[in-house]
Amino acid sequence: MTTRTKQTPPPSAAGPGPAEEDVWETILRLARRFDAHEDARGLDQAEQWTLQVLKIAEETGEASQAVIGARGTNPRKGDSHTWQDVLAEVADVIITGMVALARMRPDDAEQYLRRQLAAKAAKFLPGAPAADRPSPKEPA
C-alpha cells in the first residue's frame, strides 16, 4: 500500500504573474491568443477546435511518456524523467483542457466546468449535497 503525502510547491521567485490573477482569466487570455493565431492562419472554428482537442491528446501522451520515464520501464531510455516531470505534464494536460473548453465556450466555460464537476461529484461521491447536483433541465 502506497502512502500519499501532500507536496507543497516552493514559492515562486518569478514574482507576480498568472498565479496571482484569476485562473479563468488567464485561461481565457490564452484561449483568445490561440484563437487570434489560428484566425490569422485562416483556420475555421471547427478546425481550431479539432486541433485544440488533438493538443489535449498530445499533452496526455507527454504525461504518459513522463510516467514511463519516471518508472524506468523503457529499456532504451531507462530513468529518463522524474515524478516532478510527471506533475508538470499532468498540469499541462489540465491547462490545455481548460483552454479547449474556454475556446469552445468562451462565455461560460467556468460555469460549464462547475456543472460538469458537480455532476461527477454527485455520481462518484456518496452523499454529495443535492444542491450541488445539476437539475435534469439545466442547459448543457
N, CA, C and O atoms as CSV, one atom per row, in Angstrom:
chain,resi,resn,atom,element,x,y,z
A,1,MET,N,N,0.848,-1.182,0.000
A,1,MET,CA,C,0.000,0.000,0.000
A,1,MET,C,C,0.885,1.234,0.000
A,1,MET,O,O,1.822,1.332,0.792
A,2,THR,N,N,0.592,2.164,-0.877
A,2,THR,CA,C,1.370,3.392,-1.003
A,2,THR,C,C,0.713,4.491,-0.184
A,2,THR,O,O,-0.503,4.675,-0.235
A,3,THR,N,N,1.515,5.211,0.560
A,3,THR,CA,C,1.016,6.342,1.319
A,3,THR,C,C,1.311,7.611,0.547
A,3,THR,O,O,2.448,7.853,0.143
A,4,ARG,N,N,0.293,8.412,0.346
A,4,ARG,CA,C,0.481,9.678,-0.366
A,4,ARG,C,C,0.705,10.786,0.631
A,4,ARG,O,O,0.060,10.840,1.679
A,5,THR,N,N,1.610,11.657,0.303
A,5,THR,CA,C,1.820,12.844,1.108
A,5,THR,C,C,1.556,14.058,0.249
A,5,THR,O,O,1.837,14.067,-0.949
A,6,LYS,N,N,1.019,15.071,0.872
A,6,LYS,CA,C,0.740,16.308,0.146
A,6,LYS,C,C,2.047,17.057,-0.053
A,6,LYS,O,O,2.796,17.283,0.897
A,7,GLN,N,N,2.312,17.438,-1.292
A,7,GLN,CA,C,3.511,18.200,-1.597
A,7,GLN,C,C,3.128,19.647,-1.850
A,7,GLN,O,O,2.232,19.931,-2.645
A,8,THR,N,N,3.801,20.552,-1.177
A,8,THR,CA,C,3.567,21.970,-1.361
A,8,THR,C,C,4.628,22.510,-2.294
A,8,THR,O,O,5.819,22.326,-2.043
A,9,PRO,N,N,4.219,23.182,-3.379
A,9,PRO,CA,C,5.216,23.715,-4.299
A,9,PRO,C,C,6.014,24.827,-3.640
A,9,PRO,O,O,5.496,25.532,-2.773
A,10,PRO,N,N,7.271,24.993,-4.039
A,10,PRO,CA,C,8.069,26.073,-3.470
A,10,PRO,C,C,7.525,27.418,-3.917
A,10,PRO,O,O,6.914,27.512,-4.982
A,11,PRO,N,N,7.735,28.467,-3.119
A,11,PRO,CA,C,7.271,29.795,-3.528
A,11,PRO,C,C,7.939,30.198,-4.833
A,11,PRO,O,O,9.105,29.885,-5.073
A,12,SER,N,N,7.187,30.893,-5.665
A,12,SER,CA,C,7.725,31.323,-6.948
A,12,SER,C,C,8.653,32.518,-6.775
A,12,SER,O,O,8.339,33.481,-6.076
A,13,ALA,N,N,9.787,32.426,-7.424
A,13,ALA,CA,C,10.735,33.546,-7.397
A,13,ALA,C,C,10.497,34.475,-8.576
A,13,ALA,O,O,11.157,35.504,-8.721
A,14,ALA,N,N,9.536,34.091,-9.421
A,14,ALA,CA,C,9.289,34.854,-10.641
A,14,ALA,C,C,8.509,36.135,-10.380
A,14,ALA,O,O,8.429,36.992,-11.260
A,15,GLY,N,N,7.939,36.284,-9.200
A,15,GLY,CA,C,7.177,37.491,-8.902
A,15,GLY,C,C,5.748,37.382,-9.385
A,15,GLY,O,O,5.284,36.285,-9.696
A,16,PRO,N,N,5.032,38.508,-9.457
A,16,PRO,CA,C,3.623,38.486,-9.858
A,16,PRO,C,C,3.454,37.924,-11.258
A,16,PRO,O,O,4.305,38.107,-12.129
A,17,GLY,N,N,2.368,37.256,-11.448
A,17,GLY,CA,C,2.096,36.685,-12.762
A,17,GLY,C,C,0.758,35.987,-12.756
A,17,GLY,O,O,-0.101,36.300,-11.932
A,18,PRO,N,N,0.563,35.027,-13.679
A,18,PRO,CA,C,-0.730,34.360,-13.794
A,18,PRO,C,C,-1.214,33.724,-12.505
A,18,PRO,O,O,-2.422,33.639,-12.285
A,19,ALA,N,N,-0.301,33.271,-11.636
A,19,ALA,CA,C,-0.722,32.637,-10.392
A,19,ALA,C,C,-1.478,33.614,-9.505
A,19,ALA,O,O,-2.287,33.196,-8.676
A,20,GLU,N,N,-1.230,34.896,-9.664
A,20,GLU,CA,C,-1.878,35.885,-8.815
A,20,GLU,C,C,-3.156,36.443,-9.431
A,20,GLU,O,O,-3.920,37.125,-8.747
A,21,GLU,N,N,-3.398,36.171,-10.688
A,21,GLU,CA,C,-4.656,36.608,-11.271
A,21,GLU,C,C,-5.605,35.424,-11.293
A,21,GLU,O,O,-5.179,34.284,-11.103
A,22,ASP,N,N,-6.840,35.671,-11.515
A,22,ASP,CA,C,-7.837,34.629,-11.561
A,22,ASP,C,C,-7.454,33.574,-12.598
A,22,ASP,O,O,-7.080,33.907,-13.723
A,23,VAL,N,N,-7.550,32.306,-12.216
A,23,VAL,CA,C,-7.187,31.201,-13.099
A,23,VAL,C,C,-7.968,31.278,-14.405
A,23,VAL,O,O,-7.389,31.146,-15.483
A,24,TRP,N,N,-9.270,31.490,-14.316
A,24,TRP,CA,C,-10.067,31.510,-15.541
A,24,TRP,C,C,-9.750,32.717,-16.415
A,24,TRP,O,O,-9.857,32.633,-17.638
A,25,GLU,N,N,-9.364,33.832,-15.814
A,25,GLU,CA,C,-8.963,34.985,-16.629
A,25,GLU,C,C,-7.718,34.633,-17.438
A,25,GLU,O,O,-7.622,34.981,-18.615
A,26,THR,N,N,-6.778,33.952,-16.819
A,26,THR,CA,C,-5.567,33.523,-17.534
A,26,THR,C,C,-5.928,32.539,-18.643
A,26,THR,O,O,-5.419,32.644,-19.759
A,27,ILE,N,N,-6.796,31.595,-18.342
A,27,ILE,CA,C,-7.221,30.611,-19.350
A,27,ILE,C,C,-7.891,31.314,-20.523
A,27,ILE,O,O,-7.610,30.999,-21.679
A,28,LEU,N,N,-8.777,32.266,-20.234
A,28,LEU,CA,C,-9.459,32.996,-21.307
A,28,LEU,C,C,-8.480,33.820,-22.138
A,28,LEU,O,O,-8.638,33.925,-23.355
A,29,ARG,N,N,-7.469,34.403,-21.494
A,29,ARG,CA,C,-6.454,35.150,-22.243
A,29,ARG,C,C,-5.682,34.210,-23.170
A,29,ARG,O,O,-5.411,34.555,-24.320
A,30,LEU,N,N,-5.331,33.037,-22.676
A,30,LEU,CA,C,-4.650,32.049,-23.533
A,30,LEU,C,C,-5.551,31.640,-24.697
A,30,LEU,O,O,-5.095,31.551,-25.837
A,31,ALA,N,N,-6.825,31.392,-24.410
A,31,ALA,CA,C,-7.768,30.987,-25.459
A,31,ALA,C,C,-7.863,32.060,-26.540
A,31,ALA,O,O,-7.836,31.747,-27.730
A,32,ARG,N,N,-7.975,33.325,-26.131
A,32,ARG,CA,C,-8.059,34.420,-27.109
A,32,ARG,C,C,-6.777,34.501,-27.937
A,32,ARG,O,O,-6.826,34.757,-29.140
A,33,ARG,N,N,-5.644,34.284,-27.298
A,33,ARG,CA,C,-4.371,34.337,-28.014
A,33,ARG,C,C,-4.292,33.243,-29.080
A,33,ARG,O,O,-3.881,33.499,-30.212
A,34,PHE,N,N,-4.690,32.018,-28.709
A,34,PHE,CA,C,-4.649,30.913,-29.669
A,34,PHE,C,C,-5.694,31.093,-30.761
A,34,PHE,O,O,-5.445,30.753,-31.918
A,35,ASP,N,N,-6.874,31.631,-30.402
A,35,ASP,CA,C,-7.893,31.931,-31.417
A,35,ASP,C,C,-7.343,32.914,-32.448
A,35,ASP,O,O,-7.484,32.703,-33.653
A,36,ALA,N,N,-6.720,33.983,-31.968
A,36,ALA,CA,C,-6.179,35.008,-32.877
A,36,ALA,C,C,-5.099,34.418,-33.777
A,36,ALA,O,O,-5.045,34.720,-34.970
A,37,HIS,N,N,-4.249,33.585,-33.213
A,37,HIS,CA,C,-3.181,32.956,-34.006
A,37,HIS,C,C,-3.766,32.098,-35.127
A,37,HIS,O,O,-3.323,32.166,-36.274
A,38,GLU,N,N,-4.756,31.299,-34.782
A,38,GLU,CA,C,-5.328,30.400,-35.780
A,38,GLU,C,C,-6.266,31.126,-36.735
A,38,GLU,O,O,-6.403,30.720,-37.889
A,39,ASP,N,N,-6.922,32.207,-36.268
A,39,ASP,CA,C,-7.707,33.045,-37.187
A,39,ASP,C,C,-6.787,33.627,-38.255
A,39,ASP,O,O,-7.127,33.649,-39.438
A,40,ALA,N,N,-5.613,34.099,-37.822
A,40,ALA,CA,C,-4.650,34.689,-38.763
A,40,ALA,C,C,-4.152,33.661,-39.773
A,40,ALA,O,O,-3.739,34.024,-40.874
A,41,ARG,N,N,-4.187,32.414,-39.414
A,41,ARG,CA,C,-3.771,31.348,-40.333
A,41,ARG,C,C,-4.921,30.886,-41.220
A,41,ARG,O,O,-4.735,30.013,-42.069
A,42,GLY,N,N,-6.110,31.462,-41.033
A,42,GLY,CA,C,-7.245,31.145,-41.877
A,42,GLY,C,C,-7.995,29.878,-41.493
A,42,GLY,O,O,-8.747,29.338,-42.304
A,43,LEU,N,N,-7.805,29.400,-40.276
A,43,LEU,CA,C,-8.493,28.181,-39.850
A,43,LEU,C,C,-9.902,28.511,-39.384
A,43,LEU,O,O,-10.106,29.474,-38.643
A,44,ASP,N,N,-10.871,27.716,-39.815
A,44,ASP,CA,C,-12.233,27.944,-39.336
A,44,ASP,C,C,-12.391,27.369,-37.931
A,44,ASP,O,O,-11.498,26.693,-37.420
A,45,GLN,N,N,-13.538,27.646,-37.316
A,45,GLN,CA,C,-13.757,27.264,-35.923
A,45,GLN,C,C,-13.655,25.757,-35.722
A,45,GLN,O,O,-13.046,25.309,-34.750
A,46,ALA,N,N,-14.232,24.974,-36.612
A,46,ALA,CA,C,-14.176,23.515,-36.468
A,46,ALA,C,C,-12.730,23.011,-36.520
A,46,ALA,O,O,-12.357,22.112,-35.765
A,47,GLU,N,N,-11.926,23.585,-37.402
A,47,GLU,CA,C,-10.513,23.197,-37.478
A,47,GLU,C,C,-9.785,23.584,-36.192
A,47,GLU,O,O,-8.971,22.816,-35.681
A,48,GLN,N,N,-10.079,24.773,-35.672
A,48,GLN,CA,C,-9.435,25.233,-34.446
A,48,GLN,C,C,-9.791,24.322,-33.273
A,48,GLN,O,O,-8.917,23.931,-32.499
A,49,TRP,N,N,-11.062,23.990,-33.145
A,49,TRP,CA,C,-11.477,23.121,-32.047
A,49,TRP,C,C,-10.863,21.733,-32.185
A,49,TRP,O,O,-10.434,21.131,-31.201
A,50,THR,N,N,-10.826,21.236,-33.414
A,50,THR,CA,C,-10.226,19.917,-33.654
A,50,THR,C,C,-8.763,19.908,-33.236
A,50,THR,O,O,-8.315,18.992,-32.546
A,51,LEU,N,N,-8.024,20.920,-33.651
A,51,LEU,CA,C,-6.607,20.992,-33.290
A,51,LEU,C,C,-6.416,21.129,-31.783
A,51,LEU,O,O,-5.471,20.572,-31.225
A,52,GLN,N,N,-7.308,21.867,-31.121
A,52,GLN,CA,C,-7.181,22.040,-29.674
A,52,GLN,C,C,-7.424,20.727,-28.945
A,52,GLN,O,O,-6.728,20.422,-27.976
A,53,VAL,N,N,-8.397,19.947,-29.392
A,53,VAL,CA,C,-8.638,18.646,-28.769
A,53,VAL,C,C,-7.463,17.702,-29.043
A,53,VAL,O,O,-7.073,16.925,-28.171
A,54,LEU,N,N,-6.908,17.768,-30.236
A,54,LEU,CA,C,-5.715,16.968,-30.526
A,54,LEU,C,C,-4.552,17.383,-29.636
A,54,LEU,O,O,-3.720,16.551,-29.275
A,55,LYS,N,N,-4.485,18.650,-29.282
A,55,LYS,CA,C,-3.438,19.139,-28.383
A,55,LYS,C,C,-3.571,18.494,-27.000
A,55,LYS,O,O,-2.567,18.207,-26.349
A,56,ILE,N,N,-4.813,18.268,-26.553
A,56,ILE,CA,C,-5.020,17.563,-25.286
A,56,ILE,C,C,-4.419,16.164,-25.380
A,56,ILE,O,O,-3.738,15.708,-24.462
A,57,ALA,N,N,-4.677,15.488,-26.500
A,57,ALA,CA,C,-4.132,14.139,-26.692
A,57,ALA,C,C,-2.612,14.161,-26.708
A,57,ALA,O,O,-1.968,13.272,-26.150
A,58,GLU,N,N,-2.044,15.164,-27.341
A,58,GLU,CA,C,-0.584,15.293,-27.384
A,58,GLU,C,C,-0.025,15.456,-25.969
A,58,GLU,O,O,0.946,14.794,-25.602
A,59,GLU,N,N,-0.633,16.328,-25.185
A,59,GLU,CA,C,-0.161,16.556,-23.822
A,59,GLU,C,C,-0.335,15.307,-22.964
A,59,GLU,O,O,0.509,15.013,-22.118
A,60,THR,N,N,-1.423,14.574,-23.177
A,60,THR,CA,C,-1.632,13.319,-22.450
A,60,THR,C,C,-0.535,12.321,-22.788
A,60,THR,O,O,-0.044,11.609,-21.913
A,61,GLY,N,N,-0.155,12.270,-24.055
A,61,GLY,CA,C,0.947,11.393,-24.454
A,61,GLY,C,C,2.254,11.776,-23.775
A,61,GLY,O,O,3.034,10.908,-23.385
A,62,GLU,N,N,2.490,13.070,-23.636
A,62,GLU,CA,C,3.706,13.527,-22.954
A,62,GLU,C,C,3.675,13.147,-21.476
A,62,GLU,O,O,4.709,12.796,-20.908
A,63,ALA,N,N,2.506,13.211,-20.850
A,63,ALA,CA,C,2.387,12.788,-19.457
A,63,ALA,C,C,2.652,11.286,-19.344
A,63,ALA,O,O,3.326,10.834,-18.418
A,64,SER,N,N,2.122,10.530,-20.286
A,64,SER,CA,C,2.362,9.078,-20.296
A,64,SER,C,C,3.837,8.773,-20.470
A,64,SER,O,O,4.386,7.912,-19.781
A,65,GLN,N,N,4.472,9.472,-21.381
A,65,GLN,CA,C,5.904,9.288,-21.609
A,65,GLN,C,C,6.703,9.602,-20.343
A,65,GLN,O,O,7.672,8.911,-20.028
A,66,ALA,N,N,6.298,10.639,-19.625
A,66,ALA,CA,C,6.989,11.001,-18.390
A,66,ALA,C,C,6.826,9.911,-17.326
A,66,ALA,O,O,7.773,9.618,-16.595
A,67,VAL,N,N,5.634,9.308,-17.233
A,67,VAL,CA,C,5.426,8.219,-16.275
A,67,VAL,C,C,6.328,7.036,-16.627
A,67,VAL,O,O,6.966,6.456,-15.749
A,68,ILE,N,N,6.378,6.683,-17.899
A,68,ILE,CA,C,7.250,5.583,-18.334
A,68,ILE,C,C,8.697,5.897,-17.982
A,68,ILE,O,O,9.429,5.022,-17.519
A,69,GLY,N,N,9.113,7.139,-18.200
A,69,GLY,CA,C,10.465,7.548,-17.866
A,69,GLY,C,C,10.728,7.571,-16.373
A,69,GLY,O,O,11.824,7.219,-15.936
A,70,ALA,N,N,9.747,7.978,-15.585
A,70,ALA,CA,C,9.904,8.012,-14.131
A,70,ALA,C,C,9.973,6.599,-13.553
A,70,ALA,O,O,10.653,6.350,-12.558
A,71,ARG,N,N,9.257,5.685,-14.198
A,71,ARG,CA,C,9.278,4.287,-13.751
A,71,ARG,C,C,10.467,3.525,-14.328
A,71,ARG,O,O,10.794,2.436,-13.857
A,72,GLY,N,N,11.119,4.097,-15.354
A,72,GLY,CA,C,12.275,3.443,-15.964
A,72,GLY,C,C,11.923,2.186,-16.726
A,72,GLY,O,O,12.737,1.266,-16.815
A,73,THR,N,N,10.710,2.130,-17.284
A,73,THR,CA,C,10.267,0.890,-17.925
A,73,THR,C,C,10.655,0.762,-19.390
A,73,THR,O,O,10.457,-0.298,-19.984
A,74,ASN,N,N,11.200,1.811,-19.981
A,74,ASN,CA,C,11.686,1.712,-21.361
A,74,ASN,C,C,13.170,1.332,-21.293
A,74,ASN,O,O,13.993,2.133,-20.850
A,75,PRO,N,N,13.516,0.113,-21.731
A,75,PRO,CA,C,14.906,-0.314,-21.599
A,75,PRO,C,C,15.892,0.533,-22.400
A,75,PRO,O,O,17.075,0.585,-22.065
A,76,ARG,N,N,15.420,1.196,-23.452
A,76,ARG,CA,C,16.322,2.044,-24.238
A,76,ARG,C,C,16.639,3.353,-23.531
A,76,ARG,O,O,17.723,3.910,-23.705
A,77,LYS,N,N,15.687,3.851,-22.724
A,77,LYS,CA,C,15.846,5.181,-22.123
A,77,LYS,C,C,16.100,5.153,-20.629
A,77,LYS,O,O,16.640,6.111,-20.077
A,78,GLY,N,N,15.719,4.073,-19.967
A,78,GLY,CA,C,15.939,3.983,-18.525
A,78,GLY,C,C,15.156,5.038,-17.766
A,78,GLY,O,O,14.027,5.370,-18.125
A,79,ASP,N,N,15.766,5.559,-16.713
A,79,ASP,CA,C,15.122,6.575,-15.869
A,79,ASP,C,C,15.305,7.952,-16.510
A,79,ASP,O,O,16.200,8.710,-16.138
A,80,SER,N,N,14.453,8.254,-17.463
A,80,SER,CA,C,14.608,9.477,-18.248
A,80,SER,C,C,13.827,10.668,-17.705
A,80,SER,O,O,14.051,11.797,-18.143
A,81,HIS,N,N,12.915,10.442,-16.759
A,81,HIS,CA,C,12.086,11.506,-16.208
A,81,HIS,C,C,12.001,11.351,-14.695
A,81,HIS,O,O,12.352,10.309,-14.142
A,82,THR,N,N,11.532,12.396,-14.043
A,82,THR,CA,C,11.276,12.362,-12.605
A,82,THR,C,C,9.773,12.501,-12.387
A,82,THR,O,O,9.024,12.808,-13.314
A,83,TRP,N,N,9.346,12.271,-11.154
A,83,TRP,CA,C,7.935,12.479,-10.850
A,83,TRP,C,C,7.576,13.962,-10.919
A,83,TRP,O,O,6.412,14.298,-11.135
A,84,GLN,N,N,8.538,14.842,-10.742
A,84,GLN,CA,C,8.282,16.268,-10.947
A,84,GLN,C,C,7.947,16.534,-12.415
A,84,GLN,O,O,7.096,17.370,-12.719
A,85,ASP,N,N,8.623,15.816,-13.330
A,85,ASP,CA,C,8.291,15.927,-14.756
A,85,ASP,C,C,6.859,15.472,-15.002
A,85,ASP,O,O,6.126,16.089,-15.776
A,86,VAL,N,N,6.464,14.383,-14.337
A,86,VAL,CA,C,5.095,13.870,-14.489
A,86,VAL,C,C,4.097,14.931,-14.026
A,86,VAL,O,O,3.113,15.202,-14.713
A,87,LEU,N,N,4.352,15.528,-12.863
A,87,LEU,CA,C,3.446,16.563,-12.348
A,87,LEU,C,C,3.309,17.719,-13.332
A,87,LEU,O,O,2.204,18.203,-13.576
A,88,ALA,N,N,4.417,18.155,-13.889
A,88,ALA,CA,C,4.378,19.263,-14.860
A,88,ALA,C,C,3.567,18.886,-16.090
A,88,ALA,O,O,2.809,19.702,-16.613
A,89,GLU,N,N,3.726,17.647,-16.553
A,89,GLU,CA,C,2.976,17.212,-17.735
A,89,GLU,C,C,1.486,17.070,-17.440
A,89,GLU,O,O,0.653,17.394,-18.286
A,90,VAL,N,N,1.150,16.591,-16.254
A,90,VAL,CA,C,-0.265,16.496,-15.874
A,90,VAL,C,C,-0.874,17.898,-15.808
A,90,VAL,O,O,-2.006,18.105,-16.245
A,91,ALA,N,N,-0.129,18.853,-15.266
A,91,ALA,CA,C,-0.612,20.242,-15.240
A,91,ALA,C,C,-0.842,20.744,-16.660
A,91,ALA,O,O,-1.824,21.440,-16.919
A,92,ASP,N,N,0.059,20.398,-17.586
A,92,ASP,CA,C,-0.118,20.802,-18.990
A,92,ASP,C,C,-1.411,20.227,-19.564
A,92,ASP,O,O,-2.113,20.908,-20.310
A,93,VAL,N,N,-1.732,18.975,-19.220
A,93,VAL,CA,C,-2.975,18.357,-19.698
A,93,VAL,C,C,-4.174,19.147,-19.188
A,93,VAL,O,O,-5.098,19.445,-19.944
A,94,ILE,N,N,-4.153,19.482,-17.908
A,94,ILE,CA,C,-5.273,20.217,-17.303
A,94,ILE,C,C,-5.418,21.598,-17.935
A,94,ILE,O,O,-6.519,22.005,-18.307
A,95,ILE,N,N,-4.314,22.307,-18.052
A,95,ILE,CA,C,-4.349,23.651,-18.644
A,95,ILE,C,C,-4.855,23.586,-20.075
A,95,ILE,O,O,-5.695,24.393,-20.476
A,96,THR,N,N,-4.354,22.639,-20.842
A,96,THR,CA,C,-4.765,22.503,-22.245
A,96,THR,C,C,-6.248,22.169,-22.345
A,96,THR,O,O,-6.936,22.667,-23.236
A,97,GLY,N,N,-6.745,21.331,-21.440
A,97,GLY,CA,C,-8.171,21.020,-21.422
A,97,GLY,C,C,-9.010,22.236,-21.076
A,97,GLY,O,O,-10.058,22.467,-21.678
A,98,MET,N,N,-8.555,23.005,-20.114
A,98,MET,CA,C,-9.287,24.216,-19.741
A,98,MET,C,C,-9.292,25.223,-20.884
A,98,MET,O,O,-10.305,25.876,-21.133
A,99,VAL,N,N,-8.163,25.353,-21.580
A,99,VAL,CA,C,-8.109,26.260,-22.731
A,99,VAL,C,C,-9.059,25.768,-23.817
A,99,VAL,O,O,-9.748,26.572,-24.446
A,100,ALA,N,N,-9.102,24.463,-24.042
A,100,ALA,CA,C,-10.028,23.919,-25.051
A,100,ALA,C,C,-11.463,24.278,-24.692
A,100,ALA,O,O,-12.226,24.721,-25.550
A,101,LEU,N,N,-11.831,24.090,-23.436
A,101,LEU,CA,C,-13.186,24.416,-23.007
A,101,LEU,C,C,-13.474,25.902,-23.184
A,101,LEU,O,O,-14.559,26.281,-23.626
A,102,ALA,N,N,-12.502,26.741,-22.839
A,102,ALA,CA,C,-12.673,28.188,-22.980
A,102,ALA,C,C,-12.790,28.600,-24.440
A,102,ALA,O,O,-13.509,29.545,-24.763
A,103,ARG,N,N,-12.092,27.902,-25.315
A,103,ARG,CA,C,-12.192,28.235,-26.740
A,103,ARG,C,C,-13.546,27.800,-27.297
A,103,ARG,O,O,-14.076,28.448,-28.200
A,104,MET,N,N,-14.107,26.725,-26.778
A,104,MET,CA,C,-15.383,26.214,-27.269
A,104,MET,C,C,-16.574,26.891,-26.606
A,104,MET,O,O,-17.650,26.979,-27.198
A,105,ARG,N,N,-16.387,27.367,-25.383
A,105,ARG,CA,C,-17.475,28.002,-24.623
A,105,ARG,C,C,-16.940,29.266,-23.971
A,105,ARG,O,O,-16.887,29.335,-22.743
A,106,PRO,N,N,-16.543,30.268,-24.743
A,106,PRO,CA,C,-15.895,31.453,-24.169
A,106,PRO,C,C,-16.777,32.234,-23.199
A,106,PRO,O,O,-16.261,32.946,-22.337
A,107,ASP,N,N,-18.078,32.114,-23.326
A,107,ASP,CA,C,-18.974,32.891,-22.467
A,107,ASP,C,C,-19.282,32.239,-21.128
A,107,ASP,O,O,-19.694,32.916,-20.186
A,108,ASP,N,N,-19.083,30.914,-21.039
A,108,ASP,CA,C,-19.469,30.252,-19.789
A,108,ASP,C,C,-18.621,29.023,-19.456
A,108,ASP,O,O,-19.118,28.094,-18.818
A,109,ALA,N,N,-17.370,28.998,-19.868
A,109,ALA,CA,C,-16.512,27.834,-19.636
A,109,ALA,C,C,-16.422,27.486,-18.153
A,109,ALA,O,O,-16.547,26.320,-17.778
A,110,GLU,N,N,-16.208,28.488,-17.318
A,110,GLU,CA,C,-16.069,28.223,-15.883
A,110,GLU,C,C,-17.342,27.616,-15.306
A,110,GLU,O,O,-17.281,26.640,-14.559
A,111,GLN,N,N,-18.489,28.187,-15.648
A,111,GLN,CA,C,-19.760,27.678,-15.136
A,111,GLN,C,C,-20.044,26.276,-15.678
A,111,GLN,O,O,-20.535,25.412,-14.952
A,112,TYR,N,N,-19.735,26.059,-16.944
A,112,TYR,CA,C,-19.939,24.744,-17.546
A,112,TYR,C,C,-19.098,23.693,-16.816
A,112,TYR,O,O,-19.586,22.608,-16.503
A,113,LEU,N,N,-17.833,24.024,-16.549
A,113,LEU,CA,C,-16.967,23.082,-15.841
A,113,LEU,C,C,-17.498,22.817,-14.437
A,113,LEU,O,O,-17.474,21.679,-13.968
A,114,ARG,N,N,-17.976,23.857,-13.768
A,114,ARG,CA,C,-18.544,23.662,-12.424
A,114,ARG,C,C,-19.735,22.703,-12.470
A,114,ARG,O,O,-19.862,21.830,-11.611
A,115,ARG,N,N,-20.610,22.864,-13.475
A,115,ARG,CA,C,-21.760,21.958,-13.602
A,115,ARG,C,C,-21.299,20.526,-13.865
A,115,ARG,O,O,-21.840,19.578,-13.295
A,116,GLN,N,N,-20.305,20.376,-14.727
A,116,GLN,CA,C,-19.799,19.035,-15.028
A,116,GLN,C,C,-19.154,18.401,-13.791
A,116,GLN,O,O,-19.340,17.212,-13.532
A,117,LEU,N,N,-18.403,19.189,-13.039
A,117,LEU,CA,C,-17.775,18.697,-11.815
A,117,LEU,C,C,-18.836,18.298,-10.792
A,117,LEU,O,O,-18.707,17.264,-10.136
A,118,ALA,N,N,-19.873,19.102,-10.653
A,118,ALA,CA,C,-20.961,18.774,-9.722
A,118,ALA,C,C,-21.636,17.468,-10.124
A,118,ALA,O,O,-21.974,16.651,-9.267
A,119,ALA,N,N,-21.832,17.270,-11.422
A,119,ALA,CA,C,-22.457,16.027,-11.893
A,119,ALA,C,C,-21.564,14.825,-11.577
A,119,ALA,O,O,-22.065,13.783,-11.156
A,120,LYS,N,N,-20.267,14.955,-11.773
A,120,LYS,CA,C,-19.339,13.854,-11.461
A,120,LYS,C,C,-19.304,13.597,-9.967
A,120,LYS,O,O,-19.281,12.445,-9.535
A,121,ALA,N,N,-19.300,14.670,-9.166
A,121,ALA,CA,C,-19.286,14.511,-7.714
A,121,ALA,C,C,-20.545,13.791,-7.248
A,121,ALA,O,O,-20.474,12.904,-6.398
A,122,ALA,N,N,-21.698,14.165,-7.800
A,122,ALA,CA,C,-22.952,13.519,-7.426
A,122,ALA,C,C,-22.926,12.033,-7.773
A,122,ALA,O,O,-23.505,11.212,-7.062
A,123,LYS,N,N,-22.262,11.700,-8.854
A,123,LYS,CA,C,-22.205,10.307,-9.306
A,123,LYS,C,C,-21.206,9.480,-8.500
A,123,LYS,O,O,-21.487,8.332,-8.156
A,124,PHE,N,N,-20.048,10.055,-8.199
A,124,PHE,CA,C,-18.961,9.276,-7.626
A,124,PHE,C,C,-18.700,9.509,-6.141
A,124,PHE,O,O,-17.993,8.716,-5.518
A,125,LEU,N,N,-19.245,10.562,-5.560
A,125,LEU,CA,C,-19.026,10.854,-4.146
A,125,LEU,C,C,-20.333,10.652,-3.389
A,125,LEU,O,O,-21.225,11.498,-3.445
A,126,PRO,N,N,-20.445,9.543,-2.689
A,126,PRO,CA,C,-21.694,9.291,-1.957
A,126,PRO,C,C,-22.009,10.447,-1.016
A,126,PRO,O,O,-21.122,10.993,-0.359
A,127,GLY,N,N,-23.273,10.804,-0.965
A,127,GLY,CA,C,-23.702,11.840,-0.051
A,127,GLY,C,C,-23.393,13.253,-0.497
A,127,GLY,O,O,-23.451,14.178,0.314
A,128,ALA,N,N,-23.059,13.448,-1.791
A,128,ALA,CA,C,-22.818,14.808,-2.275
A,128,ALA,C,C,-24.095,15.605,-2.080
A,128,ALA,O,O,-25.181,15.101,-2.367
A,129,PRO,N,N,-23.994,16.833,-1.599
A,129,PRO,CA,C,-25.189,17.643,-1.345
A,129,PRO,C,C,-26.054,17.779,-2.593
A,129,PRO,O,O,-25.554,18.016,-3.692
A,130,ALA,N,N,-27.345,17.625,-2.402
A,130,ALA,CA,C,-28.281,17.722,-3.526
A,130,ALA,C,C,-28.206,19.074,-4.197
A,130,ALA,O,O,-28.419,19.176,-5.405
A,131,ALA,N,N,-27.903,20.131,-3.427
A,131,ALA,CA,C,-27.803,21.478,-4.007
A,131,ALA,C,C,-26.700,21.575,-5.044
A,131,ALA,O,O,-26.761,22.409,-5.948
A,132,ASP,N,N,-25.684,20.716,-4.914
A,132,ASP,CA,C,-24.583,20.731,-5.860
A,132,ASP,C,C,-24.869,19.935,-7.128
A,132,ASP,O,O,-24.114,19.999,-8.098
A,133,ARG,N,N,-25.953,19.193,-7.108
A,133,ARG,CA,C,-26.284,18.362,-8.264
A,133,ARG,C,C,-27.041,19.188,-9.298
A,133,ARG,O,O,-27.967,19.921,-8.951
A,134,PRO,N,N,-26.648,19.072,-10.573
A,134,PRO,CA,C,-27.369,19.828,-11.602
A,134,PRO,C,C,-28.776,19.259,-11.778
A,134,PRO,O,O,-28.992,18.055,-11.647
A,135,SER,N,N,-29.716,20.131,-12.072
A,135,SER,CA,C,-31.063,19.663,-12.320
A,135,SER,C,C,-31.117,19.039,-13.705
A,135,SER,O,O,-30.332,19.418,-14.575
A,136,PRO,N,N,-32.031,18.084,-13.937
A,136,PRO,CA,C,-32.100,17.449,-15.246
A,136,PRO,C,C,-32.417,18.417,-16.382
A,136,PRO,O,O,-32.074,18.149,-17.533
A,137,LYS,N,N,-33.075,19.549,-16.071
A,137,LYS,CA,C,-33.457,20.503,-17.108
A,137,LYS,C,C,-32.430,21.596,-17.322
A,137,LYS,O,O,-32.656,22.506,-18.119
A,138,GLU,N,N,-31.269,21.521,-16.603
A,138,GLU,CA,C,-30.243,22.560,-16.746
A,138,GLU,C,C,-29.656,22.510,-18.155
A,138,GLU,O,O,-29.361,21.428,-18.664
A,139,PRO,N,N,-29.482,23.686,-18.797
A,139,PRO,CA,C,-28.938,23.692,-20.165
A,139,PRO,C,C,-27.502,23.169,-20.183
A,139,PRO,O,O,-26.748,23.324,-19.222
A,140,ALA,N,N,-27.152,22.547,-21.304
A,140,ALA,CA,C,-25.806,21.959,-21.456
A,140,ALA,C,C,-24.755,22.984,-21.663
A,140,ALA,O,O,-23.581,22.644,-21.806
